[in-house]
Amino acid sequence: MNKVLIANRGEIACRIIKSCKKLGLSTVAVYSEADAKGLHVKMADEAYPVGPASAKESYLVADNVLKVALESGAHFVHPGYGFLSESSRFARAVEEAGLTWVGPSPQSIDDMGDKERAREIAKAAGVPVLPGSPRFDVGELDTIEQAGKAVGYPLLVKASAGGGGIGMRLVERPEQLLEIARSTQSMAEKAFGDGTIFLELFIPNARHVEVQVFGFGNGEAIHLYERDCSLQRRYQKVIEESTAPGLPEVVREKMVSVAASLCQHQKYSGAGTVEFVVDADTFDFFFLEMNTRIQVEHPVTEMCTGTDLVGMQIRLAQQELPPIDQASIVHQGHSIECRIYAENPAKNFMPSPGPLKRFKLPNETHDIRIDCGFQEGDQVTFFYDPMIAKIICHAETRRQAIDRMLKALHEVEIEGVKTNTQFLIACLKHHDFVSDNVSTGFIEKHLPDLIGSAHPETNNQLIFR
């Protein structure tokens, strides 16, 4: 029982391989035609093709991935994040094939993957939930305007099966509701195969704060504190940090407690993230969703707690994880993660595929971690998410972590594609960010200043504290 198939690609596949090696486990990679020379393929002990370049014809084809798992003699399947990681159908197929799924039960994936159902479960577990509506099936919108009035404006139309910012539309006025509801249903049906939607109150000045949790499948669970993920573009995160800046301690304590309680209530197994929207004016917080997988930003938590969440996932699947009590999880210092994307912030963050003619990242140290799935000479394609690396910095204080990250980003040298590196520097240097004044509207509000500060002509004028 020592072989793990990684049903993913890129940096998360490389990340999982590192934990497997520490545990003495052999690894099996899968790859599309576009990733035949990928770093995760080179790092794994074995690698097998699963289809053409398109994710829909390769990484998302559950039967192809499962076939490789069986033929390679793998014992465990780790899905990473994205792709098949939250597919209960795939998780069930893995278990029915006699393999071990490294993740929560298929039932937990079903329960939390349905956003409207997850809200009801959270309510039952005593977690604060925003005012919302029942779900609306495709074509059945006769009462949606009354529901909108009951919820209040502004509100969000949300796809029941959505996630990662996909399937979510803002409605500011009642006369917009019906048209946006119809278009969201149409999009959700195409993207998720489920066109049902529901309404949820929108908090204009909001923060996105999430709690890392880990359940043991027996009604016991712990939290590993919180992360602030408020800096987002197009509802997708670009900078994450822990602890959440400026969050009152009493709010933090209550938030992590109810997140752990939700896992206990569900007898959740493995790593998960309970996400909250926080009113930045009142610090009231409400359940947003639960992600039943490892998160992109999990290194932020690992840097502050000294844990290996991926290793914990695998050891739990092996039934070899020793008991962990809450008191043993100690949060130290402050950590910040910046996601480097091959994209052009000045053109609405449009992806910028191309060759990595030069690709130099900072050296890793005790306080600087690099998670990456590319090497110099690799090709960034338009087939997948354009994130090419994550830099994670840790320090005793937030100000020191910002300084360390700024210096690390200044060392980045990438040629052949446009990146958001200078944009990230501009965000970190902005007065509101330094002053703990963060919200989900930060980038949109300050975009002209951030784009201007990140202009190539001003790069040599950047001053680091």
C-alpha positions as CSV (number, residue, x, y, z in Angstrom):
1,M,0.0,0.0,0.0
2,N,2.7,2.5,-1.0
3,K,1.7,4.0,-4.4
4,V,-0.2,7.2,-4.9
5,L,-1.8,8.3,-8.2
6,I,-2.1,12.1,-8.4
7,A,-5.1,13.1,-10.5
8,N,-3.9,16.5,-11.3
9,R,-1.1,18.6,-12.9
10,G,1.2,21.6,-12.4
11,E,2.2,23.0,-9.0
12,I,-0.3,21.0,-6.9
13,A,0.8,17.8,-8.4
14,C,4.4,18.7,-7.7
15,R,3.4,19.7,-4.1
16,I,1.7,16.3,-3.5
17,I,4.7,14.4,-4.9
18,K,7.0,16.2,-2.3
19,S,4.8,15.0,0.6
20,C,4.6,11.5,-0.8
21,K,8.4,11.3,-1.0
22,K,8.7,12.4,2.6
23,L,6.4,9.6,3.5
24,G,8.4,7.1,1.4
25,L,5.5,6.6,-1.1
26,S,5.9,6.1,-4.8
27,T,4.0,8.4,-7.1
28,V,2.1,8.1,-10.4
29,A,1.5,11.1,-12.5
30,V,-1.1,11.6,-15.3
31,Y,-0.6,14.0,-18.1
32,S,-2.3,15.5,-21.2
33,E,-0.5,15.9,-24.5
34,A,0.3,19.5,-23.6
35,D,1.9,18.4,-20.3
36,A,4.0,15.5,-21.6
37,K,7.2,17.3,-20.6
38,G,5.7,18.9,-17.5
39,L,7.6,19.2,-14.2
40,H,5.1,16.9,-12.4
41,V,5.8,14.2,-15.0
42,K,9.5,14.5,-14.4
43,M,9.2,14.4,-10.6
44,A,6.9,11.4,-10.4
45,D,8.1,7.8,-10.3
46,E,5.7,6.8,-13.1
47,A,3.7,8.9,-15.6
48,Y,0.9,8.0,-18.0
49,P,-1.1,9.9,-20.7
50,V,-4.8,10.5,-20.2
51,G,-5.8,12.4,-23.3
52,P,-5.4,15.5,-25.5
53,A,-4.4,18.9,-24.3
54,S,-8.0,20.0,-23.5
55,A,-8.8,19.3,-19.8
56,K,-12.3,18.2,-20.8
57,E,-10.7,15.4,-22.8
58,S,-8.0,14.5,-20.3
59,Y,-7.8,15.5,-16.7
60,L,-11.6,15.7,-16.4
61,V,-12.2,12.3,-17.9
62,A,-12.7,10.2,-14.8
63,D,-12.7,6.9,-16.6
64,N,-9.3,7.6,-18.2
65,V,-7.7,8.6,-14.9
66,L,-9.2,5.7,-13.0
67,K,-8.0,3.3,-15.7
68,V,-4.4,4.6,-15.2
69,A,-4.8,4.2,-11.4
70,L,-5.8,0.5,-11.8
71,E,-3.2,-0.4,-14.5
72,S,-0.4,1.3,-12.6
73,G,-1.1,-0.6,-9.4
74,A,-1.8,2.5,-7.4
75,H,-3.4,2.1,-4.0
76,F,-4.4,5.7,-3.3
77,V,-5.8,8.5,-5.5
78,H,-5.1,12.1,-4.5
79,P,-7.1,14.6,-6.5
80,G,-5.4,17.9,-5.5
81,Y,-7.7,20.9,-6.2
82,G,-9.8,21.7,-9.2
83,F,-10.5,19.1,-12.0
84,L,-12.0,16.0,-10.3
85,S,-11.3,17.0,-6.7
86,E,-14.9,17.7,-5.9
87,S,-16.5,15.1,-8.1
88,S,-18.4,12.7,-5.9
89,R,-18.9,10.5,-8.9
90,F,-15.2,10.1,-9.3
91,A,-14.6,9.5,-5.6
92,R,-17.3,6.8,-5.6
93,A,-15.7,5.2,-8.7
94,V,-12.3,5.1,-7.0
95,E,-13.7,3.4,-3.9
96,E,-15.8,1.0,-5.9
97,A,-12.7,0.0,-7.8
98,G,-11.1,-1.0,-4.5
99,L,-8.8,2.0,-4.2
100,T,-8.5,4.5,-1.4
101,W,-9.8,8.1,-2.1
102,V,-7.6,10.7,-0.4
103,G,-10.4,13.1,0.6
104,P,-13.7,13.3,2.3
105,S,-16.5,10.9,1.7
106,P,-18.5,11.2,-1.5
107,Q,-21.6,12.1,0.6
108,S,-19.7,15.0,2.1
109,I,-18.7,16.2,-1.3
110,D,-22.3,16.0,-2.4
111,D,-23.6,17.8,0.7
112,M,-21.1,20.7,0.5
113,G,-20.9,20.9,-3.3
114,D,-24.6,21.8,-3.4
115,K,-24.4,25.4,-2.1
116,E,-28.0,25.7,-1.1
117,R,-28.0,22.3,0.7
118,A,-24.7,23.4,2.4
119,R,-26.4,26.5,3.7
120,E,-29.1,24.3,5.4
121,I,-26.5,22.0,6.9
122,A,-24.6,25.0,8.2
123,K,-27.7,26.4,9.8
124,A,-28.4,23.1,11.5
125,A,-24.9,23.1,12.9
126,G,-25.4,26.6,14.4
127,V,-23.2,28.5,11.8
128,P,-24.4,32.0,10.9
129,V,-25.8,32.1,7.4
130,L,-26.8,35.1,5.2
131,P,-30.5,35.6,4.3
132,G,-31.2,33.6,1.2
133,S,-33.9,31.9,-0.9
134,P,-34.8,28.4,-1.7
135,R,-33.4,27.1,-5.0
136,F,-35.0,27.8,-8.4
137,D,-35.0,25.1,-11.1
138,V,-34.4,26.0,-14.8
139,G,-37.5,27.8,-16.2
140,E,-39.2,28.0,-12.8
141,L,-38.7,31.6,-11.9
142,D,-42.3,32.7,-11.4
143,T,-41.8,33.6,-7.7
144,I,-38.2,34.8,-7.9
145,E,-39.0,38.5,-7.8
146,Q,-40.9,38.0,-4.5
147,A,-38.0,36.0,-3.2
148,G,-35.6,38.8,-4.2
149,K,-37.7,41.3,-2.2
150,A,-37.6,39.1,0.8
151,V,-33.9,38.7,0.7
152,G,-33.2,42.3,0.0
153,Y,-30.9,44.2,-2.4
154,P,-28.2,44.1,-3.5
155,L,-28.1,40.4,-3.7
156,L,-26.2,37.6,-5.5
157,V,-27.7,35.0,-7.9
158,K,-25.7,31.9,-7.2
159,A,-25.5,28.6,-9.0
160,S,-26.2,25.7,-6.6
161,A,-23.4,23.7,-8.0
162,G,-21.0,26.7,-8.5
163,G,-17.7,27.4,-6.9
164,G,-14.4,29.3,-7.2
165,G,-16.3,32.5,-8.2
166,I,-18.0,30.8,-11.1
167,G,-21.8,30.9,-11.3
168,M,-22.2,34.1,-9.2
169,R,-23.8,37.3,-10.4
170,L,-24.5,40.6,-8.6
171,V,-28.0,42.1,-8.8
172,E,-28.2,45.7,-7.6
173,R,-31.8,46.5,-8.6
174,P,-35.0,44.5,-8.7
175,E,-35.6,45.1,-12.4
176,Q,-32.3,43.3,-13.2
177,L,-33.1,40.1,-11.3
178,L,-35.1,38.1,-13.9
179,E,-32.7,38.5,-16.7
180,I,-29.6,37.8,-14.6
181,A,-31.3,34.8,-13.1
182,R,-32.0,33.3,-16.5
183,S,-28.5,33.9,-17.8
184,T,-27.0,32.4,-14.7
185,Q,-29.2,29.3,-15.0
186,S,-28.1,28.9,-18.6
187,M,-24.4,29.3,-17.8
188,A,-24.6,26.9,-14.8
189,E,-26.4,24.3,-16.8
190,K,-23.6,24.3,-19.4
191,A,-20.8,24.6,-16.9
192,F,-22.0,22.2,-14.1
193,G,-24.8,20.2,-15.7
194,D,-27.0,21.8,-13.0
195,G,-28.9,25.0,-13.7
196,T,-30.5,25.5,-10.3
197,I,-29.8,28.8,-8.6
198,F,-30.6,30.5,-5.3
199,L,-30.4,34.1,-4.0
200,E,-28.2,35.4,-1.2
201,L,-27.9,38.8,0.4
202,F,-24.8,40.7,-0.9
203,I,-22.6,42.6,1.6
204,P,-21.1,45.6,-0.2
205,N,-18.1,46.1,2.1
206,A,-17.1,42.5,2.6
207,R,-14.0,40.5,3.5
208,H,-13.4,36.9,2.5
209,V,-12.1,34.9,5.5
210,E,-11.8,31.1,5.6
211,V,-10.9,28.6,8.2
212,Q,-8.7,25.6,7.5
213,V,-10.3,22.5,9.1
214,F,-9.3,18.9,9.4
215,G,-11.7,16.1,10.3
216,F,-11.0,12.6,11.3
217,G,-14.3,11.0,10.1
218,N,-15.5,10.0,13.6
219,G,-17.1,13.3,14.7
220,E,-13.8,14.8,15.8
221,A,-12.2,17.7,14.0
222,I,-9.7,20.5,14.5
223,H,-9.2,23.9,13.0
224,L,-5.8,25.3,11.9
225,Y,-6.9,28.9,12.2
226,E,-8.0,31.4,9.5
227,R,-6.8,33.0,6.3
228,D,-7.8,36.3,4.7
229,C,-8.4,35.9,1.0
230,S,-10.1,39.2,0.3
231,L,-7.7,40.4,-2.5
232,Q,-9.5,39.0,-5.6
233,R,-9.9,39.7,-9.2
234,R,-13.0,38.3,-11.0
235,Y,-13.9,36.6,-7.7
236,Q,-10.6,34.7,-7.8
237,K,-7.9,35.1,-5.1
238,V,-4.5,36.6,-5.8
239,I,-3.1,37.3,-2.3
240,E,-3.9,35.4,0.9
241,E,-2.6,35.8,4.4
242,S,-2.8,34.5,7.9
243,T,-3.7,35.8,10.4
244,A,-6.6,37.9,9.0
245,P,-5.4,41.5,9.5
246,G,-7.5,43.6,11.9
247,L,-9.9,40.8,12.7
248,P,-11.0,41.2,16.4
249,E,-9.8,38.2,18.5
250,V,-13.3,37.5,19.8
251,V,-14.6,37.2,16.2
252,R,-11.6,35.0,15.2
253,E,-12.3,32.7,18.1
254,K,-15.9,32.3,17.3
255,M,-15.3,31.8,13.6
256,V,-12.7,29.0,14.0
257,S,-14.9,27.4,16.6
258,V,-18.1,27.2,14.5
259,A,-16.0,26.0,11.5
260,A,-14.7,23.1,13.5
261,S,-18.2,22.4,14.9
262,L,-19.5,22.1,11.3
263,C,-16.9,19.4,10.6
264,Q,-17.8,17.6,13.8
265,H,-21.5,17.8,13.0
266,Q,-20.9,16.2,9.5
267,K,-18.3,13.7,10.7
268,Y,-16.1,15.2,8.0
269,S,-12.9,13.4,7.0
270,G,-9.7,15.0,5.9
271,A,-8.7,18.6,4.9
272,G,-11.4,21.1,4.1
273,T,-12.0,24.9,4.2
274,V,-15.0,26.6,5.6
275,E,-15.4,30.0,3.9
276,F,-17.1,33.1,5.4
277,V,-18.1,36.5,4.2
278,V,-17.3,39.1,6.8
279,D,-19.0,42.5,7.0
280,A,-15.9,44.8,7.1
281,D,-17.9,47.5,9.0
282,T,-19.5,45.4,11.7
283,F,-17.3,42.2,11.7
284,D,-20.5,40.1,11.6
285,F,-19.6,36.9,9.6
286,F,-21.7,34.4,7.7
287,F,-21.2,31.0,6.1
288,L,-20.3,31.2,2.4
289,E,-19.4,27.7,1.4
290,M,-17.2,24.7,2.2
291,N,-14.5,23.4,-0.1
292,T,-14.0,19.6,0.3
293,R,-10.4,19.5,-0.8
294,I,-7.0,21.0,-0.3
295,Q,-7.0,24.7,-1.2
296,V,-4.6,26.6,-3.4
297,E,-3.6,28.7,-0.4
298,H,-3.0,25.9,2.0
299,P,0.8,26.8,2.3
300,V,-0.2,30.0,4.2
301,T,-1.5,27.8,7.0
302,E,1.3,25.3,6.8
303,M,3.9,28.1,7.2
304,C,2.2,29.4,10.4
305,T,1.4,26.1,12.0
306,G,4.3,23.9,11.0
307,T,2.0,21.3,9.6
308,D,2.0,19.3,6.3
309,L,-1.7,19.2,5.4
310,V,-1.1,17.0,2.3
311,G,0.9,14.6,4.4
312,M,-1.9,14.6,7.0
313,Q,-4.4,13.8,4.2
314,I,-2.4,10.8,3.0
315,R,-1.7,9.5,6.5
316,L,-5.4,9.6,7.4
317,A,-6.2,7.7,4.2
318,Q,-3.5,5.1,5.3
319,Q,-5.1,5.0,8.7
320,E,-1.8,5.9,10.1
321,L,-2.4,9.5,11.3
322,P,-1.9,9.7,15.1
323,P,-4.5,11.6,17.2
324,I,-4.2,15.4,16.9
325,D,-5.8,17.6,19.5
326,Q,-6.7,21.3,19.1
327,A,-4.2,22.4,21.8
328,S,-1.3,21.0,19.7
329,I,-2.0,23.4,16.8
330,V,-0.2,26.6,17.5
331,H,-0.2,29.6,15.1
332,Q,3.0,31.5,15.0
333,G,3.8,34.7,13.1
334,H,2.3,35.9,9.9
335,S,2.3,34.4,6.4
336,I,1.5,35.9,3.0
337,E,1.0,34.1,-0.3
338,C,1.1,35.7,-3.7
339,R,-0.1,33.9,-6.8
340,I,2.0,34.7,-9.9
341,Y,-0.2,34.5,-13.0
342,A,0.8,34.6,-16.7
343,E,-1.7,37.4,-17.4
344,N,-1.9,41.1,-18.2
345,P,-3.5,43.1,-15.4
346,A,-3.7,46.2,-17.7
347,K,-6.0,44.2,-20.1
348,N,-8.5,43.0,-17.6
349,F,-6.1,40.3,-16.4
350,M,-6.2,38.5,-19.8
351,P,-4.2,35.3,-19.8
352,S,-0.8,35.6,-21.5
353,P,0.3,32.1,-22.8
354,G,3.8,31.6,-24.2
355,P,7.2,30.2,-23.6
356,L,9.0,30.8,-20.3
357,K,12.2,32.1,-22.0
358,R,13.5,33.2,-18.7
359,F,12.1,31.9,-15.4
360,K,13.9,32.8,-12.2
361,L,12.2,32.7,-8.8
362,P,13.7,33.6,-5.4
363,N,15.7,30.9,-3.6
364,E,13.8,29.0,-0.9
365,T,14.7,29.6,2.7
366,H,13.2,28.7,6.0
367,D,10.9,31.7,5.6
368,I,10.4,31.8,1.8
369,R,8.6,28.9,0.1
370,I,8.0,28.4,-3.6
371,D,5.3,26.1,-5.0
372,C,5.7,25.8,-8.8
373,G,5.0,23.5,-11.6
374,F,7.1,25.1,-14.3
375,Q,10.7,25.3,-15.3
376,E,12.6,27.6,-17.7
377,G,11.8,26.7,-21.3
378,D,8.3,25.4,-20.5
379,Q,5.3,26.6,-22.4
380,V,2.4,28.2,-20.6
381,T,-0.6,27.2,-22.6
382,F,-4.2,28.6,-22.8
383,F,-5.6,25.1,-22.0
384,Y,-5.3,25.6,-18.2
385,D,-5.4,28.1,-15.4
386,P,-2.6,30.7,-16.0
387,M,-1.1,30.5,-12.5
388,I,2.6,29.6,-12.8
389,A,3.9,29.9,-9.3
390,K,3.1,30.7,-5.7
391,I,5.5,32.6,-3.4
392,I,4.8,32.2,0.3
393,C,6.7,34.3,2.9
394,H,6.6,34.0,6.7
395,A,7.8,36.4,9.4
396,E,7.1,37.3,13.0
397,T,4.8,40.3,12.1
398,R,2.6,41.2,9.2
399,R,4.8,44.2,8.3
400,Q,7.9,42.0,8.2
401,A,6.0,39.5,6.0
402,I,5.0,42.2,3.6
403,D,8.6,43.4,3.4
404,R,9.9,39.9,2.8
405,M,7.4,39.3,0.1
406,L,8.2,42.6,-1.6
407,K,11.9,41.7,-1.7
408,A,11.0,38.2,-3.0
409,L,8.8,39.5,-5.8
410,H,11.6,42.0,-6.7
411,E,13.8,39.0,-7.4
412,V,11.3,37.4,-9.9
413,E,12.6,37.4,-13.5
414,I,10.2,36.1,-16.1
415,E,10.4,36.7,-19.8
416,G,8.3,35.3,-22.7
417,V,4.9,36.0,-21.0
418,K,3.3,38.9,-19.3
419,T,2.8,38.4,-15.5
420,N,1.1,40.1,-12.6
421,T,4.3,40.4,-10.6
422,Q,4.5,44.2,-10.6
423,F,0.7,44.3,-9.9
424,L,1.2,42.2,-6.8
425,I,4.0,44.6,-5.7
426,A,1.6,47.5,-6.2
427,C,-1.0,45.8,-4.0
428,L,1.4,45.1,-1.2
429,K,2.7,48.6,-1.2
430,H,-0.7,50.3,-1.2
431,H,-1.5,52.3,1.8
432,D,-4.9,50.6,2.5
433,F,-3.3,47.1,2.3
434,V,-0.5,48.1,4.6
435,S,-3.1,49.6,7.0
436,D,-5.1,46.4,7.2
437,N,-7.9,48.0,5.2
438,V,-8.7,45.0,2.9
439,S,-11.9,43.9,1.3
440,T,-13.1,42.0,-1.7
441,G,-13.6,45.3,-3.5
442,F,-9.9,46.3,-2.9
443,I,-8.6,45.6,-6.4
444,E,-11.7,46.9,-8.2
445,K,-11.6,50.1,-6.1
446,H,-7.9,50.8,-6.6
447,L,-7.4,49.3,-10.0
448,P,-6.3,52.5,-11.8
449,D,-3.7,53.2,-9.1
450,L,-2.5,49.6,-9.0
451,I,-2.2,49.4,-12.8
452,G,-0.4,52.7,-12.9
453,S,2.0,51.7,-10.1
454,A,2.7,48.4,-11.9
455,H,3.5,50.1,-15.2
456,P,6.9,48.9,-16.5
457,E,8.2,52.5,-16.7
458,T,7.9,52.9,-13.0
459,N,9.4,49.5,-12.0
460,N,12.8,50.9,-11.3
461,Q,11.3,53.5,-9.0
462,L,9.8,51.0,-6.6
463,I,11.0,51.6,-3.1
464,F,11.0,48.8,-0.6
465,R,10.6,49.5,3.1
